[in-house]
């Protein structure tokens, strides 16, 4: 039996009576089941990518009309009444009115992994209308909206079809002309979520990502347009979301009206195997963790398994200051097929996708331990406090990512610090994790032509595209190198203040709420520099320019030495290094010979201008011989350990070639070692104050 606080989907989701648009429920996490009245069969409409348990289409008119017509008439009638009540007396064209937009999503077709969408969009009269599909998704910092997955688009007005055309310069915009007397447009379409890759739907879990599942009128402010959203879930599923639930009828969940911006920022995740635990009992800062698993045994965890996360969440709250905030929900999917390891931040919740063993065997997941913590920190840095240029009035305007080295870099660093202080990592594990980042920064060929600040453009440049030679082009270096930058800032503050102050003090001052916990605060680089100057006077513009705007390292890796450590290379990998290579499916010899080797000798990565590169090898080549012997993983490791050049035979583009790799002095794995005796600043940083 599942968590008693979770709602379970029943049968007959679209009970016959029309929704009560004016009804307002109490705030809670999960909808409680309600008895259904008249049964009304609905079509297979669902909103997002991955799938859940499938139901066969029943009672659906595939080619004409609207399924479950009685229910939909009631649904849209409520919006029509609202629209007519607030529409201006004289409408000049179909500028969207302030009425509520209705959105219905059917997420039950788990076999085909598709979502069926129904919408009613209020308009102010007849004339030209443009409907937009969301293109820019703030958390991905790029135009990642997948309009190519939208299919079967039909628009109606007053029960009659309305022809549409796609904007010739913008495939995310659909143009049409509303007939005379039109107060609302009825829209339906299907969202074709991925069948492989980053799933949104499986038989056990469904992720309802609203931005994939709607159109909205051009010209509206998404912060003001109100949406009444409903989702039909597969029978028997429990769900969690930060949205306020109005009511539940069977497996149909209706949410209280929210702004379009809030809706898109509030995913709904549902599953068959779900568990919720509290990870912060603070009355001012309540936080719950909801786990969604493919197998029930993955949730059979003792309470002690959550102790490190609880302690680390407390460390985050201490960093930012314990001011009253709305309840926060960590939504964690224990299934990497749905986009992991990784996560997406939201104002009042997170989506994090992790290996199923992350809580059961944290010692086997050292590189992934702080992912949920990273997304939680974004509740402050990135959602409540937002860099200038990242505010969204609508979802089809480019974002300015110029401060991603703060938005993501500072968050990345604070996540590492809080994880160590809370016990998710030991000090040794935190140092080993930092060593991997330092080694990547030290050997990154991109820094020879591209300053760190330029990496903020990578999300747009790389969006939806493959990347060749990532160490030469750079790939979102504001994460790894950005974390090292903020380590340098922390060390600088501690050094200048004689140990009296630290980055902790900067965080508490810079992220202080000035207009209440719900207010949005926009910051600039000038704000950041001014805060540092007040805290610890110095030439901070020059400090950051040397690390963000030059082609030299200028202090990223060197900050380790000021913190009491230096990057060294040893002949045995740390456990963190071993797991990182295992997660990537390679034997990582990038620091030894400039190559990472996968199964059957396939070169998965070759470092730009490294030993293997200079010898004429490339990613995609296959090793077939080593020093006159057939290729074998153990033989390669032994040959590298012996030191000296390697005579390798490889297949490249169907041809066999012989190359000589100057591998140098044996196996080399990164590790941090003490640079001098005595207390180390980095040890103090990773320890609870």
Secondary structure, 3 states (H helix, E strand, C coil): CCCCCCCCCCCCCCCCCCCCCCCCCCCCCCCCCCCCCCCCCCCCCCCCCCCCCCCCCCCCCCCCCCCCHHHHHHHHHHHHHHHHHHCCCCCCCCCCCCCCEEEEEEEEECCCCEEEEEEEEECCCCEEEEEEECCCEHHHCECCCCHHHEEEEEEEECCEECCEEEECCEEEEEEEEECCCCCEEEEEEEEECCCCCCCCECCCEEEECHHHCCEEECCCCCCCCEEEEEEECCCCCEEECCCCEEEEECCEEEECCEEHHHHHCCCEEEECEEEEEEEECCCCCCEEEEEEECCHHHHCCCHHHHHHHHHHHHHHHHHHCCCCCCCEEEEEEECHHHCCCEEEECCCEEEEECCCCCCCCHHHCCCCCCHHHHHHHCCCECCCEEECCCCCCCCCCCCCCCCHHHHCHHHHHHHHHHHHHHCCCCHHHHHHHHHHHHHHHHCCHHHHCCCHHHHHHHHHHHCCCCCCCHHHHCCCCCCHHHHHHHHHHHHHHHHHCCCCCCHHHHHHHHCCCCCCCCCCEEECHHHHHHHHHHHCCCCHHHHHHHHHCCCCCCCCCCHHHHCCEEEEEECCCCHHHHHHHHHHCCEEECCCCCEEECHHHEEEEECCCCHHHHHCCCCCCEEEEECCEECCHHHHHHHHHHCCCEEEEEEECCEEEEEEECCCCCCCEEEEEECCCCCCHHHHHCCCC
